[in-house]
Amino acid sequence: MSEQQAEQMMQQMQMLETYFSDLSQREGTFVSILREATAAIESIKSLGTQPNSDTLIPLGMGAYIPTKISSNNKIVVNIGAGVAVEKDFPAAINYFEARLKEIEIALQDTAAKKQDASNRLEQGKAQMNQLMQSQQPPNLG
C-alpha cells in the first residue's frame, strides 16, 4: 500500500469517526425527545385525573411562580413551525404517542447506522494495524 493510499485511508477513518460522533449526538437528542414526549403524555394523563392541582410555572433563570391548574380538558400543543393548536386531552395524547413512534423508528435507524459505522471503523483500524505491521522490518533478534 502506497503512502497516498494510507493517507486516503486515514482521511476515511477520520470521516467515519466524525460521522459516528454525529450519530451519537443525534441518538442522544432522540433519547431526550423520547423522554420529553413520555413525560408530556404522563403529565396530560395526570391532569385528566386531577383537574385542579398546584404547579410551578418557569419564568426563566431558575425562577418559578406557583399557580393552580384548573383544567378544562384542553391543552395547547406546538405542532411545529411556530404553530400551536388546542386539543382535548385524548387527542393530545394520541398526537404525542404518534410522535413517540416516529422517534422510536428514527432512534432504531440511527442505532443501526451507528453500529454500521462502528463496524467499518473497526475494519479500518484492523487494516491500518496490518499495514503498520507489514511496513516494520522483521526483528532478527
Rosetta silent file (secondary structure, phi, psi, omega in degrees, C-alpha in Angstrom):
SEQUENCE: MSEQQAEQMMQQMQMLETYFSDLSQREGTFVSILREATAAIESIKSLGTQPNSDTLIPLGMGAYIPTKISSNNKIVVNIGAGVAVEKDFPAAINYFEARLKEIEIALQDTAAKKQDASNRLEQGKAQMNQLMQSQQPPNLG
SCORE:     score description
SCORE:     0.000 S_00000001
   1 L     0.000  131.600 -177.928    0.000    0.000    0.000 S_00000001
   2 L   -78.595  168.853  179.054    1.424    3.349   -1.007 S_00000001
   3 H   -63.582  -37.106  179.470    1.731    6.386    1.224 S_00000001
   4 H   -64.616  -41.542  178.020   -1.090    8.064   -0.735 S_00000001
   5 H   -65.031  -38.620  178.594   -3.403    5.103   -0.133 S_00000001
   6 H   -64.555  -40.965  177.539   -2.535    5.169    3.567 S_00000001
   7 H   -63.422  -42.707  178.303   -3.375    8.891    3.717 S_00000001
   8 H   -61.514  -41.513  179.227   -6.701    8.266    1.986 S_00000001
   9 H   -63.484  -41.062  178.449   -7.472    5.505    4.464 S_00000001
  10 H   -63.561  -41.377  178.176   -6.656    7.833    7.378 S_00000001
  11 H   -63.802  -41.271  177.463   -8.953   10.506    5.933 S_00000001
  12 H   -62.591  -40.314  178.871  -11.731    7.950    5.538 S_00000001
  13 H   -63.869  -41.566  178.442  -11.219    6.874    9.146 S_00000001
  14 H   -64.417  -41.265  178.124  -11.439   10.482   10.328 S_00000001
  15 H   -63.852  -40.903  178.030  -14.625   10.999    8.314 S_00000001
  16 H   -64.077  -39.937  178.472  -16.086    7.807    9.799 S_00000001
  17 H   -64.950  -40.239  177.127  -15.197    8.956   13.312 S_00000001
  18 H   -64.363  -44.181  178.347  -16.904   12.309   12.680 S_00000001
  19 H   -60.636  -44.349  179.162  -19.947   10.514   11.255 S_00000001
  20 H   -61.642  -41.983  178.664  -20.031    8.185   14.278 S_00000001
  21 H   -63.747  -43.405  177.453  -19.839   11.186   16.617 S_00000001
  22 H   -61.020  -42.836  178.584  -22.692   12.923   14.762 S_00000001
  23 H   -63.549  -38.352  178.466  -24.799    9.773   15.007 S_00000001
  24 H   -64.133  -42.094  177.440  -24.092    9.555   18.733 S_00000001
  25 H   -64.365  -42.966  179.326  -25.241   13.150   19.204 S_00000001
  26 H   -62.056  -41.285  178.817  -28.362   12.501   17.133 S_00000001
  27 H   -61.590  -42.964  177.486  -29.076    9.400   19.194 S_00000001
  28 H   -62.025  -40.041  177.757  -28.769   11.445   22.387 S_00000001
  29 H   -63.564  -44.512  179.187  -31.156   14.046   21.003 S_00000001
  30 H   -62.366  -40.124  178.838  -33.704   11.376   20.113 S_00000001
  31 H   -63.354  -41.531  177.795  -33.460    9.865   23.590 S_00000001
  32 H   -62.670  -43.854  179.358  -34.063   13.311   25.132 S_00000001
  33 H   -65.011  -38.908  178.297  -37.077   13.909   22.897 S_00000001
  34 H   -60.034  -46.814  178.263  -38.368   10.428   23.731 S_00000001
  35 H   -61.899  -43.148 -178.797  -38.168   11.179   27.455 S_00000001
  36 H   -63.761  -43.099  179.218  -39.842   14.562   26.975 S_00000001
  37 H   -65.522  -41.395  177.827  -42.711   13.076   24.957 S_00000001
  38 H   -62.463  -43.294  178.656  -43.203   10.308   27.521 S_00000001
  39 H   -63.705  -39.035  178.956  -43.253   12.877   30.337 S_00000001
  40 H   -63.106  -43.299  179.241  -45.777   15.001   28.412 S_00000001
  41 H   -61.729  -46.714 -179.795  -48.089   12.015   27.969 S_00000001
  42 H   -63.505  -39.120  178.905  -47.862   11.127   31.657 S_00000001
  43 H   -64.894  -42.536  179.688  -48.486   14.756   32.665 S_00000001
  44 H   -64.395  -42.759  177.779  -51.567   15.029   30.456 S_00000001
  45 H   -61.253  -40.741  179.519  -52.908   11.758   31.850 S_00000001
  46 H   -64.497  -41.478  178.525  -52.274   13.060   35.372 S_00000001
  47 H   -63.519  -32.974  178.566  -54.083   16.313   34.628 S_00000001
  48 H   -65.984  -30.304 -179.193  -57.059   14.306   33.411 S_00000001
  49 H   -91.810  -21.344  179.087  -57.362   12.578   36.777 S_00000001
  50 L  -128.127   81.481 -173.387  -56.622   15.689   38.891 S_00000001
  51 L   -63.220  -29.849  177.948  -58.306   18.626   37.183 S_00000001
  52 E  -115.057  110.629 -178.532  -57.417   21.124   39.948 S_00000001
  53 E  -144.546  161.361  177.004  -53.798   20.931   41.039 S_00000001
  54 E   -91.522  147.785  177.218  -50.906   23.136   42.113 S_00000001
  55 E  -154.092  175.037  175.282  -47.841   23.578   39.924 S_00000001
  56 E  -117.564  134.437  177.643  -44.892   25.844   39.260 S_00000001
  57 E  -103.878  124.010  179.433  -44.536   27.824   36.033 S_00000001
  58 E   -71.253  133.611  176.984  -40.916   28.507   34.988 S_00000001
  59 E  -102.138  -16.225 -178.044  -40.173   32.192   34.396 S_00000001
  60 E   113.861  157.841  178.764  -36.545   31.672   33.408 S_00000001
  61 L    56.088   30.870  177.874  -33.189   31.880   35.172 S_00000001
  62 L    78.900   11.419  178.946  -34.382   29.347   37.755 S_00000001
  63 E   -99.179  138.258 -179.936  -37.353   31.454   38.866 S_00000001
  64 E  -131.538  154.762  174.841  -40.805   29.874   39.200 S_00000001
  65 E  -122.535  129.120  177.996  -44.244   31.141   40.111 S_00000001
  66 E   -72.632  144.300  179.251  -46.735   28.920   41.929 S_00000001
  67 E  -153.430  168.781  175.737  -50.112   28.589   40.277 S_00000001
  68 E  -109.950  139.956  175.533  -53.200   26.403   40.156 S_00000001
  69 E  -100.498  118.212  174.100  -54.215   24.423   37.106 S_00000001
  70 E  -111.933   89.565 -171.657  -57.933   24.399   36.600 S_00000001
  71 L   -69.450  137.459  172.173  -58.136   22.088   33.647 S_00000001
  72 L  -113.852   24.103  179.157  -60.938   22.318   31.155 S_00000001
  73 L    65.894   21.839  174.880  -59.647   19.221   29.314 S_00000001
  74 E  -121.750  147.419  179.399  -57.958   21.340   26.647 S_00000001
  75 E  -141.973  146.692  178.104  -54.243   21.709   26.042 S_00000001
  76 E   -96.631  126.652 -175.983  -52.220   23.783   23.587 S_00000001
  77 E  -119.676  126.758  175.249  -49.792   21.694   21.534 S_00000001
  78 E   -77.176  119.015 -178.430  -46.951   23.097   19.438 S_00000001
  79 E  -102.856    4.629  175.772  -47.118   21.208   16.138 S_00000001
  80 E   111.796  160.494  178.922  -44.079   22.871   14.575 S_00000001
  81 L    55.786   33.327  177.943  -43.132   25.917   12.504 S_00000001
  82 L    74.447   14.077 -178.916  -44.379   28.206   15.260 S_00000001
  83 E  -105.835  131.131  176.527  -47.907   26.802   15.020 S_00000001
  84 E  -125.797  142.988  179.368  -49.797   25.674   18.126 S_00000001
  85 E  -128.422  153.352  177.049  -53.267   24.136   18.242 S_00000001
  86 E   -90.245  131.247  179.918  -55.707   23.454   21.013 S_00000001
  87 E  -132.397  153.824  171.773  -56.506   19.788   21.515 S_00000001
  88 E   -78.737  167.143 -173.105  -58.518   17.858   24.032 S_00000001
  89 H   -57.551  -48.784 -179.942  -56.553   15.522   26.289 S_00000001
  90 H   -60.755  -38.393  179.438  -57.152   12.269   24.324 S_00000001
  91 H   -67.444  -38.313  178.137  -56.220   13.966   21.024 S_00000001
  92 H   -65.612  -42.733  178.516  -53.060   15.431   22.575 S_00000001
  93 H   -62.504  -43.571  177.438  -52.085   12.031   23.963 S_00000001
  94 H   -60.401  -42.040  179.677  -52.657   10.433   20.533 S_00000001
  95 H   -60.077  -48.466 -178.048  -50.539   13.161   18.914 S_00000001
  96 H   -69.153  -34.446  177.044  -47.650   12.588   21.332 S_00000001
  97 H   -66.236  -37.570  176.549  -47.913    8.792   21.049 S_00000001
  98 H   -65.127  -41.234  177.166  -47.681    9.082   17.262 S_00000001
  99 H   -63.475  -38.698  177.656  -44.618   11.289   17.671 S_00000001
 100 H   -57.856  -45.359 -179.914  -43.172    8.709   20.091 S_00000001
 101 H   -62.332  -41.407  178.287  -43.470    6.003   17.437 S_00000001
 102 H   -62.021  -42.586 -178.513  -41.748    8.231   14.864 S_00000001
 103 H   -67.183  -40.198  178.230  -38.936    8.970   17.301 S_00000001
 104 H   -61.929  -40.686  177.957  -38.514    5.282   18.172 S_00000001
 105 H   -64.361  -45.152  179.267  -38.176    4.434   14.466 S_00000001
 106 H   -63.492  -37.708  178.813  -35.644    7.234   13.963 S_00000001
 107 H   -65.535  -42.821  177.686  -33.742    6.046   17.049 S_00000001
 108 H   -63.428  -42.007  178.910  -33.603    2.464   15.747 S_00000001
 109 H   -62.906  -44.104  179.164  -32.424    3.701   12.337 S_00000001
 110 H   -64.194  -41.778  178.775  -29.738    5.841   13.962 S_00000001
 111 H   -62.574  -39.671  178.630  -28.592    2.961   16.163 S_00000001
 112 H   -65.597  -42.953  178.281  -28.280    0.707   13.087 S_00000001
 113 H   -64.621  -38.341  179.259  -26.260    3.348   11.225 S_00000001
 114 H   -64.370  -42.138  178.258  -24.090    3.850   14.303 S_00000001
 115 H   -63.142  -42.026  178.635  -23.427    0.091   14.523 S_00000001
 116 H   -62.676  -44.517  179.266  -22.513    0.002   10.825 S_00000001
 117 H   -63.405  -39.740  178.637  -20.135    2.946   11.251 S_00000001
 118 H   -62.518  -43.980  178.136  -18.588    1.262   14.296 S_00000001
 119 H   -61.812  -43.138  179.587  -18.025   -1.949   12.324 S_00000001
 120 H   -65.646  -36.858  176.563  -16.434   -0.022    9.456 S_00000001
 121 H   -63.253  -43.681  179.101  -14.203    1.830   11.923 S_00000001
 122 H   -62.487  -41.695  177.987  -13.047   -1.469   13.429 S_00000001
 123 H   -62.689  -42.920  179.303  -12.299   -2.861    9.973 S_00000001
 124 H   -63.224  -41.876  178.653  -10.338    0.262    9.089 S_00000001
 125 H   -63.977  -39.685  178.463   -8.338    0.083   12.309 S_00000001
 126 H   -63.805  -42.117  178.500   -7.532   -3.572   11.631 S_00000001
 127 H   -63.575  -41.204  179.415   -6.366   -2.700    8.101 S_00000001
 128 H   -64.764  -40.594  177.725   -4.221    0.141    9.459 S_00000001
 129 H   -62.497  -42.729  177.832   -2.666   -2.195   12.037 S_00000001
 130 H   -62.139  -41.372  179.784   -1.874   -4.744    9.315 S_00000001
 131 H   -62.961  -44.354 -179.406   -0.333   -2.003    7.200 S_00000001
 132 H   -63.618  -41.640 -179.085    1.798   -0.780   10.091 S_00000001
 133 H   -69.122  -35.948 -178.821    2.994   -4.311   10.887 S_00000001
 134 H   -72.199  -22.624 -178.147    3.790   -5.088    7.263 S_00000001
 135 H   -89.306  -13.267  178.843    5.906   -1.925    6.967 S_00000001
 136 L   -80.838  140.373  178.889    8.037   -2.661   10.042 S_00000001
 137 L   -69.469  147.499 -179.354   11.302   -4.516    9.376 S_00000001
 138 L   -64.685  148.057  179.499   11.383   -8.038   10.816 S_00000001
 139 L   -83.521  115.073 -176.385   13.018   -8.460   14.220 S_00000001
 140 L   -97.692   14.376  171.750   16.180  -10.520   13.727 S_00000001
 141 L    39.470    0.000    0.000   16.715  -10.850   17.461 S_00000001
